[in-house]
Amino acid sequence: MAQGCCGCCSALRPRYKRLVDNIFPASPQDGLVKSNMEKLTFYSLSSPEKLDRIGEYLFQKASRDIYRRRHGFVIIAMEAMDQLLLACHSQTLNLFVESFLKMVQKLLESTDPQLQILATQSFVRFANIEEDTPSYHRRYDFFVSKFSAMCHSNHSDKSTRDNIRLAGIQGLQGVIRKTVSDDLVENIWEAQHMDKIVPSLLYNMQTAEKYETVSCMETDTRDGFEEDPPRLAEACLRELVGRAAFGHIRSVLRPVLTHFDRHELWVPNDFAVHTFKIIMFSIQAQYSYSVVEALMQHLDVGAPGNVDARARTRVRAARAAVLSNIVAIAAGDSVGPSVLEIINNLLTNLRASVARDSEKESDERLYQEALINALGEFADHLPDFQKIDIMMFIVSKIPSQRGKSTKADAMLQSILLKSLLKVGTTYKTTELSKAFPAAFLDALLRLSSAGEPATRALLQRILHTLLDRRGNATVLVTPTVEYAELGLIVEKCSRPDLIFISKHGYAIFSSLYDGLQLESNVAENVSAIYTTLALLCVELSSEETVCDMLQLILSIQHSAISNPVLSTAQQCQLHAITAALAALVPHVLLLPRLQEYINQIIEARREEAPHMLPPLQESYEHLSPSKMPNKMPYLMIDQMALGDCLKAHGIEASRLQSASPYSGGANLAHRHSWVEAGAAQGRDSLADISAGPNAELVDSANSSPGVQRHPLQLENVSLEALRRAASGPSEAEKREAERRKVTLNNAFRTAPFDHLLHLTQPKYEIKDKLEEIFNSLSEEPLLAGAGVLAGGGSPGAKCHSQQLPAYTKYFPELFLY
């Protein structure tokens, strides 16, 4: 009777419950009853409205089995839910998912690792299903927390621990895939989620035995891939970063930086470099500069805990080293403002570091070097036109030397010049006009007079880097006169380079000449300027530039004798580099006559004055007074001999014959005006009348009414002057006039406007001169007879009033700006 009642009651149960009950075998070892599972699946597809009830009933049965520790039936229930989940159409999936997730959560809450792993695998299958309509009320807070906790499992058995950690990483990967694809579901990018996900992944990544960073990682299952938590965590981090939009980048980076700070993972920085390279390789290219920006802003963030200043500095240096390793990856995709923003941030950090270092010596130098390396790495991957912009930007940040500079300014100047050199080494010069825009060149030349010798030498190294296009700088580092053994690569100077040197040659040569006149120079400074001039000679090898180069060599030679501030060692050093440069010119231009003459000078110096030849020495204290350079004028390079050698080769040498514009010669110190030019050219011979031996007597006879004049004597003087006027100027006067003309033309053609303006400044104020002119006009008559007194005037007053007429006076000198 009881059996019949039971059967009757069973028949009265809902069909979905009977179908669910039938999938469970009598013994859990037999597994899921497949035939009955097919019936349940068909029923759920034909009656989708029953899906939620089926799922709820399965959840209730599994909950009872978990409580009773009947794990075999729990596994069968989970398997049934997985099959139903996969069989459901996407339109009806939401009816079943809530029960499914409750089931997964129930299994994850258990303490059995097997059930936790089983639940994770089911969740991953669910995460791979694409839903047409998201469920807005569905939340994943529990799953994020639980999977993160599994990633930190410390189970005593290593195999079980690795399996739990793998399951946790896979679960996080499933949560990411389920949430980041749709903005309408829960925002996984919130801090409460990222603070759990990102540290969990990093915790597993740092357990790797070695860090091998590749630009991209294949996501398929390779041998040992899924059995290795660090590699799976890396793949998950790559996927997370790759899915991040611009607004979510900081959400990922903030917990990364915090994790490294809290766990003191910056020193050593191998893992930090590995992690940030993964981020840079995985992030969308257009957002890569934001990673660099975030790391730069974190450079000066204090380390947690009570650590000393030295430890903080080491942490800063390690962060900067990480930055230098990743900044090159961002350079290729950075354009426009983002480039200058990164450079500006690097320079700002350098300035802050210099301010700290100026107060006390510390490990800041490591930090500074790392920042400079980062700057160089970033610039190395930029196009050349952006490198020029960066160098101009750096130069604009260098403090000027006006007034008294502080130690911090000097240090900052040195650091920024090192940065400039680092960028300059990545630039490949094609044309000098592109490598040296006018504003950039002017800024560099202004810095050539820096107070510190080491800073000036650093500036010359920058010029070497930008001037050297053929790899000659390495063999021209030290002065020498033996160029045949160096194997210099010389090519004909291009037309654009000739135009460049015609515009800026005077400014460049003047700056280098002035740099050699400084009292604080050491042998390194002189040698560095020699290298710069040698590179200019090689890069601008042309008959049009040879006179300018030789003129500069002669000026340096003259300054070595005439400059009173130079020491004996500096004088000898200048004579040595003049010999070296003079030997280089004919070697580059293939001028045998000139080379023969220079070789004679060199041989004579080798015999009598080897201290006037390379190599340079720091001290020449052993010299006797008779061996001083100013006591040996016959060993100097002669200007006339150089001109003759150039003429023998058919080169116009007129510019070489003029006085040097670098050593303050009379040709540019004199003020050229139209009045003096006219007087010199139009009245050369007539002006000699007043220059004769009896000029004083003639003037006295003309101006003194009471003195009797001697007609014969006046006639003799006049005839002599007329004879000279008729014969014209002498040959010497013609040569001198021609020399002045060539000098004037050369000066106004090559000298910069500022220099000409300085040379032609009036020696008086215009206002004062005008007052003087008006006063003279009011006191003196314009006509010769206008000042004669009417009626009876005294003869003395009459003679006194007969002054020179106004037209014999020179007008004020004019200058046209």
FENCOR-V396448 format. One line per field, one symbol per residue. phi: phi as a letter, one per 40 degrees, with the letter a starting at -180 (. if undefined). burial: I if it has 16 or more other C-alpha atoms within 10 Angstrom, else O. A space follows every 50 residues. Layout:
# FENCOR-V396448
phi=???
burial=???
This chain:
# FENCOR-V396448
phi=.ccccccccccccdccccccccccccbcccgcccccccccccccccbccc ccccccccccccccccccgccccccccccccccccccccccbcccbcccc ccccccccccccdcccccccccccccccccbcbcccccbbdccccccccc cbdbdcccccccccccccccccccccccbccbcccdccccdccccbcccc ccdccccccabbcbcabccccbcgcccbddcccccccccccccccdcbcc cccdcccccccccfccbcbccccdcccdccccccdcbcccccccccccdc ccccgcbcccccccccccccccdccbccccccbcbfcccccccccccccc cccccccccacaccccccccccccccccccbbcccccccccccccccccc bcgccccccccccccccccccccccccbcbbccccbddccccccccccbd ccdccccccccccdccccbbgccccbcbcabbccccgccbbccccdcccc cccbcccccccccccccccccbdccccccdcccccccccbcaccbccccc ccccccccccccccccccccccccccccccccccdccccfbccccccccc cccccccbacccbcccbcbbccccdcccdccbcccccccccccccccccg bcbccccccccccgcccbccccbcccccccccbdccccdcbccbcccccc cccbcccccbcccccccccccccccccgcccccccccccccccccccccb cccccccccbcccacccccccccccccccbccbcccccccgcbccccccc cccccccccccdcbabc
burial=OOOOOOOOOOOOOOOIOOIIOIIIOOOOOOIIOOOIIOOIIOIIIOOIOO IIIIIIIIIOOIIOIIOOOOIOIIIIIIIIIIOIIOOIOOOIIIIIIIII IOIIIIIIOOOOIIIIIIIIIIIIOIIOOOIOOIOOOOOIOOIIIIIIII IIIOOOOOOOIIIIIIIIIIIIIIIIIIIIOOOOIIOIIOOOIIIIIIII IIIIIIOOOOIOOOOOOOOOOOOOOIOIIIIIIIIIIIIIIIIIOOOOII IIIIIIIIIIIOOOIIIOIIIIIIIIIIIIIIIIOOIIIIIIIOIIOIII OOIOOOOOOOOIIIIIIIIIIIIIIIIIIIIIIIOOOOIIOIIIOIIOII IOIIIOIIOOOOIIIIIIIIIIIIIIIIIIIIOIOIIIOIIIIIIOOIOO IOOOOOOIIIIIIIIIIIIIIIIIIIIIIOOIIOIIOOOIIOOIIOIIII OOIOIIIIIIIIIIIIIIIOOIIOOIIIIIIOIOOOOIOIOOIOOOIIOI IIIIIIIIIIIIIOIIIIOOIIIIIIIIIIIIIIIIIIIIIIOOIIIIII IIIIIIIIIIIOOOOIIIIIIIIIIIIIIIIIIIIIIIIOOOIIIOIIIO IIOOIOOOIIIIIIIIOOOIOOOOOOOIIIOOOOIIIOOOOIIOIIOOOO OOIIIIIIIIIIIOOOIIOOOOOOOOOOOOOOOOIIOOIOOOOOOOOIOO IOOOOOOOOOOOOOOOIOOOIIOIIOOOOOOOOOOOOOIOOOIOOOIOOI IOOOOIOOOOOOOOOOOOOOOOOOOOOOOIIIOOOOIIOOOOOOOOOOOO IIIOOOOOOOOOOOOOO
